[in-house]
Amino acid sequence: MPDRNASRLPSLAVGPALGLVVLFGSTPTLAAEPATSADHPDHRAQARAESDAGDGLAHALTLAARAGNPGYGGLLGYRVRLRHGIGLGFELEGSFAPRAYIGGYPVDQNAIVGGRVPLFFPVHRARRLTVALTLAPGVRATRSFDPGFAESSGLALTVNLGVTAYLRAHERLTLTLGIDNPVSIQIDPIVDLDQLGTLLVFGPVVPINQRLSWYASVEAGGLFGSDGDAGKFFARGTTGVRVVLGASAMRWRAF
């Protein structure tokens, strides 16, 4: 006759075994490593919105003075910022140039008036660094008061292509560093490559308050035009203010 205690051995062994399996066999769930603020989608979106290009609809008026070896004058502009920091605007510039080129010839005592439509396309937006491509087609008219030259007026089509980086060095200071490529083709009195060059651009942007920013820039580089007869070197400084409407000047320092 079988021993009843022996028949109970399997059941006595199964109970503790199941307990051990539950206790030791199950793998504890490890707590997931918290995502960093830079990796979180909400933080990335916030960094883009707080970049120097800003985000959303806003408007700005710009007023600046310029001086350099091309001449000296003033600049008045209007700009609008759209979503994703994309911007467009209009600029009107007037200047006096001691020396200019009409029909490929140097002429003295010139009044120059120009207008252009700047376009701004951010390709990288972060809180500390914003990088953008720029395009600015326009037109320029020159009038010479030199009585010794037969052709006293000229008209040229212009375009500026560039890339600019905006580095926020401090909450009250953004540094701009870029490359600008000016191109102009004179269409009156002759058709001629009037200007082709590459300029380095550097300057600060300083928000004064929520509506007003001060900015400055220095442009310098080499030029070619009129089969090498035009100016060979370009250097100009600009200083001005930007009045921002519909946004904070602290969050719109680019463009």
C-alpha positions in Angstrom: 0.0 0.0 0.0 1.5 3.3 -1.0 2.7 5.7 1.7 0.3 8.7 1.9 3.1 11.0 3.0 5.1 10.0 -0.1 2.2 11.0 -2.3 2.1 14.4 -0.8 5.7 15.1 -1.5 5.1 16.4 -5.1 2.4 18.8 -4.0 4.6 20.0 -1.1 7.5 20.6 -3.5 5.3 22.3 -6.1 4.1 25.0 -3.8 7.5 26.4 -2.7 8.8 26.0 -6.3 6.0 28.2 -7.6 6.8 30.7 -4.9 10.5 30.7 -5.9 9.6 31.2 -9.5 7.4 34.1 -8.7 9.9 35.6 -6.4 13.2 35.1 -8.3 12.1 34.0 -11.8 10.2 37.1 -12.7 12.5 39.9 -14.0 12.1 43.2 -12.2 11.2 46.1 -14.4 13.9 48.7 -14.6 12.9 52.4 -14.4 13.4 54.0 -17.8 16.1 56.7 -17.9 14.4 60.1 -18.0 14.6 61.9 -21.3 16.7 65.0 -21.2 15.2 68.4 -21.9 17.0 68.6 -25.2 15.4 65.3 -26.4 11.9 66.1 -25.4 9.7 67.2 -28.3 8.1 70.0 -26.2 11.5 71.3 -25.2 12.8 71.2 -28.8 9.7 73.1 -30.0 10.2 75.7 -27.2 13.9 76.1 -28.2 12.8 76.8 -31.8 10.2 79.3 -30.6 12.7 81.1 -28.4 15.4 81.2 -31.1 16.6 84.6 -32.4 14.5 84.1 -35.4 11.4 83.7 -33.2 8.1 82.2 -34.4 4.7 83.4 -35.3 3.4 86.6 -36.9 5.2 89.8 -35.9 6.3 93.1 -37.6 9.4 95.3 -37.3 10.5 98.7 -38.5 14.3 99.4 -39.0 16.1 102.6 -39.2 19.9 102.7 -39.8 22.9 104.8 -40.9 25.7 103.5 -43.1 29.2 104.7 -44.0 32.2 103.2 -45.8 34.3 103.4 -49.0 31.1 103.1 -51.2 29.7 106.3 -49.6 27.4 107.2 -46.7 23.6 107.4 -46.3 20.6 105.9 -44.5 18.3 102.9 -44.6 14.6 102.5 -43.8 12.9 99.1 -43.7 9.9 97.1 -42.8 9.9 93.4 -42.1 7.3 90.8 -41.2 8.0 87.5 -39.6 5.8 84.5 -40.4 5.6 81.0 -38.9 8.8 78.9 -38.4 10.8 82.2 -38.3 10.5 82.8 -42.1 10.7 86.5 -42.8 10.2 89.0 -45.7 10.4 92.7 -46.0 11.1 95.8 -47.9 14.1 98.2 -47.7 14.7 101.7 -49.1 18.2 103.1 -49.1 19.6 106.5 -50.1 23.3 107.4 -50.2 25.9 109.8 -51.5 28.9 108.1 -53.3 32.0 110.2 -54.1 32.9 107.5 -56.7 30.5 105.2 -58.7 30.5 103.4 -62.0 28.1 104.1 -64.9 28.5 102.3 -68.1 31.8 100.8 -66.8 33.3 104.3 -66.3 34.1 105.9 -62.9 32.0 109.0 -62.2 32.1 111.5 -59.2 29.5 113.1 -57.0 26.7 110.5 -57.2 23.3 110.2 -55.6 22.2 106.6 -55.2 18.7 105.3 -54.4 17.9 101.6 -54.1 15.2 99.3 -53.0 15.2 95.6 -52.2 13.0 92.8 -50.9 14.9 90.8 -48.2 13.9 87.1 -47.6 14.9 85.1 -44.6 14.8 81.3 -44.4 16.0 79.7 -41.1 17.5 76.2 -41.6 18.4 75.7 -37.9 16.6 77.2 -34.9 17.8 76.6 -31.4 17.8 78.8 -28.3 21.6 79.6 -28.6 22.2 79.2 -32.3 20.1 80.2 -35.4 21.4 79.7 -38.9 19.5 81.1 -41.9 19.8 81.6 -45.7 19.1 85.0 -47.1 18.0 86.3 -50.4 17.4 90.0 -51.4 16.5 91.0 -55.0 16.3 94.7 -55.7 17.1 97.6 -58.0 19.5 100.5 -57.8 19.5 103.9 -59.6 22.5 106.1 -59.8 22.6 109.8 -60.7 25.9 111.6 -61.3 26.4 115.3 -60.8 29.8 115.2 -62.5 29.4 117.7 -65.5 32.3 116.1 -67.4 30.6 112.8 -68.0 28.1 112.3 -70.8 26.2 109.4 -69.2 24.9 110.9 -66.0 22.5 108.1 -64.8 22.5 104.4 -64.5 20.1 101.6 -63.5 21.0 98.2 -62.2 19.3 95.0 -61.0 20.8 93.6 -57.8 20.6 90.5 -55.7 22.3 89.5 -52.4 22.7 85.8 -51.5 24.1 84.8 -48.1 24.1 82.6 -45.0 24.2 84.0 -41.5 24.6 82.5 -38.0 23.2 84.2 -34.9 25.0 83.1 -31.7 23.3 84.2 -28.5 26.3 84.9 -26.3 24.2 86.4 -23.5 20.6 87.2 -22.8 21.4 90.8 -23.7 23.8 90.1 -26.6 23.6 88.1 -29.9 26.5 88.0 -32.3 26.0 87.7 -36.0 28.5 86.2 -38.4 27.8 85.6 -42.0 28.8 85.6 -45.7 27.0 87.8 -48.2 27.4 87.6 -52.0 26.3 90.8 -53.7 25.6 90.7 -57.5 24.4 93.6 -59.7 23.9 93.8 -63.4 23.7 97.3 -64.9 20.9 97.5 -67.5 21.2 101.2 -68.4 23.0 102.8 -70.2 24.6 99.4 -71.1 24.2 95.8 -70.0 27.2 94.9 -67.9 28.2 92.9 -64.8 28.4 95.8 -62.4 29.3 94.0 -59.2 30.2 90.5 -58.0 31.8 89.8 -54.6 32.0 88.0 -51.3 31.7 89.9 -48.1 32.2 88.8 -44.5 29.6 90.3 -42.1 30.0 90.6 -38.4 28.1 92.5 -35.7 26.1 92.6 -32.4 22.4 92.8 -31.7 21.5 94.2 -28.3 17.8 94.2 -27.1 17.2 97.4 -25.2 13.7 96.5 -24.0 10.7 94.5 -25.1 10.1 96.6 -28.2 13.5 98.1 -29.2 16.9 96.6 -30.3 20.1 98.2 -31.3 22.2 96.5 -34.0 25.4 97.1 -35.9 27.4 95.3 -38.6 30.7 95.5 -40.5 30.9 94.2 -44.0 34.2 93.8 -45.8 35.4 91.8 -48.8 36.6 91.8 -52.4 34.6 92.9 -55.5 34.8 92.5 -59.2 32.9 94.4 -61.9 33.0 96.2 -65.2 35.7 93.8 -66.5 37.9 94.7 -63.5 37.6 98.5 -63.9 35.2 98.9 -60.9 36.1 99.0 -57.2 38.1 96.1 -55.9 37.4 96.3 -52.2 34.3 96.9 -50.2 34.1 98.0 -46.5 31.0 99.5 -44.8 29.6 99.9 -41.3 26.0 100.0 -40.4 24.3 100.9 -37.1 20.6 101.2 -36.4 17.5 100.3 -34.3 14.7 97.8 -34.8 11.2 98.5 -33.4 9.3 95.2 -33.0 5.5 95.0 -33.0 3.5 91.9 -32.1 6.4 90.1 -30.4 9.2 90.7 -27.9 12.5 92.2 -29.1 14.2 89.7 -26.8 12.9 86.9 -29.1 13.4 88.5 -32.4 17.1 89.5 -32.9 17.7 87.8 -36.3 16.6 89.4 -39.7 
